[in-house]
Amino acid sequence: MTRLWCELAWLGGERAEPGVRLELEGERIAALPPASSPEEGDERLAGVTLPGLANAHSHAFQRALRGRTHGGTGSFWTWREQMYALAGALDPDACHALSRATFAEMALAGITCVGEFHYLHHGRDGTPYDDPNAMGRAVLGAAEEAGLRITLLDACYLRGGLPSFRDRDAAAWAERVSALAERPRARVGAAIHSVRAVDPESARTVAEWAAGRPLHAHVSEQPRENEECLAEHGRTPSALLAGAGAVSERFTAVHATHLTDDDVALLGGAGATACLCPTTERDLADGIGPARRLLDAGASLATGSDSQAVIDPFEEARAIELDERLASGVRGVHAASGLLRAATAGGYAALGWPDGGRLEAGALADLVTVGLDGVRLAGTPAEEAVASVVFAAAAGDVRDVMVGGRWVVRDGAHVALDVPAELRTVLTP
Amino acid sequence: MTRLWCELAWLGGERAEPGVRLELEGERIAALPPASSPEEGDERLAGVTLPGLANAHSHAFQRALRGRTHGGTGSFWTWREQMYALAGALDPDACHALSRATFAEMALAGITCVGEFHYLHHGRDGTPYDDPNAMGRAVLGAAEEAGLRITLLDACYLRGGLPSFRDRDAAAWAERVSALAERPRARVGAAIHSVRAVDPESARTVAEWAAGRPLHAHVSEQPRENEECLAEHGRTPSALLAGAGAVSERFTAVHATHLTDDDVALLGGAGATACLCPTTERDLADGIGPARRLLDAGASLATGSDSQAVIDPFEEARAIELDERLASGVRGVHAASGLLRAATAGGYAALGWPDGGRLEAGALADLVTVGLDGVRLAGTPAEEAVASVVFAAAAGDVRDVMVGGRWVVRDGAHVALDVPAELRTVLTP
């Protein structure tokens, strides 16, 4: 049994608890008794220990766009052209290397579980690889080597985009995805890329395949998506997806930025999750989603780094509150603990790991320790540790990261990979 | 002569120049010839070297509120009550210690020049200290010890607030401030705290005293400030200050968030500066200022960390663009070089150092080197270094900082102070 003694640990309340011993057995937390001081055999974790942070919406390969798409003017739609140029150039080996470096950067930021919304399926002209899941397996292998838990959200993409994104039809998508095996730290879920890319009947096929699994879709990221959906189908994207049987408590609406009141009620009433990606939504000029109204309607929240313009789960969490302040002029509609819940248990549940993202007996031993000794957080009093971490920590404050009982990051460094060197290799033209 | 060889240096254009030698004499840059490789006697600076970053609006003492004002609900106005409680508890020694630790954190973030908008003047009940400028001198000493260039913007505050903020009248303010001596790396400017705190006639007295010096004021941070000013004076804050003779090319409107079209034309037409403090404006639910319209009208921009909720000049610079994206749905109305100009030369000029914040012959030798070897920036191609630094760097990527030819930060550590230890000492209750 591994025993960790946490100076402070966040167990889900408004404040962190001082002095908690985590007793681990295999990949799980067996018990977590209070303990005012470490005993012999305890490993001491200074700072505040959190459950592992979930990145519930990632396109790992888009890491290669960071810093390279800011020179010109434009909109979401012009950015998308740049993304397509990158996506078209990736084969399984390149996708593996880029994803591994990106996932390793996520680990350093405290991310223990990633939902990879994956739509790079085939060769450049649309021809399947010899293994039709070569790209998905490249992503799964990348996560395993980087030490992350992963849910591969294999996205059905039938119309528009690039040939390499598209399966022949939803049945072909389902046949391909059914051949992907799960592993102890890897699950397979489904995604409907968007109402642009998948017609309602095909969406129903995907939703049926996804019974018992997580099902994600990009929903109402841009006003134009709503306008086109209304013109074609006479319904909003949320209503269309609900009509196809996609919206349930296993459904995650990614972005959920431009929702009608009916959409909010629909997603909330189903107990669905809204995955906000605030740094990307700011970067892509998407807008500010109605996070508080979604919660009030019964939805859950999760967060994602999406385009990888920034990989910092603390910034994603606080931006839910801070961006709503910009829109409303009101502070404090989300407590720090609620934001942290979105970034942990909320994301884990949305990715099909309901026993993760929480420090409790029986839960997965995925955890993160944030140092309080750097300049951003030095002097934080114990009773303000949760609010300080949510509102003032940065990725660089993460000291130690464990996934399923195994250390992935120690003292700020990845245990297996030289992450800057990997990034340099994959990103240097 | 000190000779530095920069792998990349930003000389003000859209891109960084590869291979630049900086030849320094005393506190200034004597020459900066291109040089494809370092020669014997050159000190090599890897990464990208920028002019020193200016923090044009700081209330250093508010660093003690970071992470402690997020627990509840409320608005700008409830936050202000918490700030008053802190401000009322500071004497010159406490102010010196807290300011020094905060300025040192700024140095680590690449800030070489700070504008301290200073209104903590007197004892708790309003009684002047034996030295009526004891508090201002505490701040000046703190900046000197932390290695920063400073402009003390001594704020006239006559109505409202705490007794310790208030001078008897504008003449008393002017008499007090006139006793403050400048030093080679310290200038004294003036501030009109706000139209709440200073009546128009007194504002005129301050503006007259400030002839030839920087003059700053908080302007239209909150809609209520505008409403109260209109109710009392029948004019907007910008129009009131212009009527008092305060608005010129030496004037900086801090925040400038809620401006009328006439306000924008007035500030732009005068060639004034708008100092945006986006991380604070987001934290305090102020709103998003019209940065692009101000520039188009002829104003300059600068940036400030203000409440110290965040000390990261890269985040302030990019937030000018990114927050406008949230409001407009359009990307790229500010080029990366323009944002960096606001954070460097724009701030220096607003603080009365027109020969700083730029890498050119004759300019002050204030500079910052940002490493491109961390996980956020690894693999950045040289031709994208400016955009990558502006849109993806964090304070933690700063490696070396020089102020007036003297190193303040080397390899990410302050040369004179243990900054986390100082912060812990001043911030632990």
Interface residues (C-beta under 8 A of the other chain):
Chain A: E14 R66 G67 R68 H70 G71 G72 T73 G74 S75 F76 T78 W79 E105 L108 P223 E281 R282 D283 L284 A285 D286 G287 I288 A309 V310 I311 L322 D323 R325 L326 A327 S328 G329 V330 R331 G332 V333 A335 A336 D373 G374 V375 R376 L377 A378 G379 T380 P381 E384 A387 S388 V389 V390 F391 A392 A394 A395 G396 V419 P420 A421 L423 R424 T425 V426 L427 T428 P429
Chain B: E14 R66 G67 R68 H70 G71 G72 T73 G74 S75 F76 T78 W79 E105 L108 P223 E281 R282 D283 L284 A285 D286 G287 I288 A309 V310 I311 L322 D323 R325 L326 A327 S328 G329 V330 R331 G332 V333 A335 A336 D373 G374 V375 R376 L377 A378 G379 T380 P381 E384 A387 S388 V389 V390 F391 A392 A394 A395 G396 V419 P420 A421 L423 R424 T425 V426 L427 T428 P429
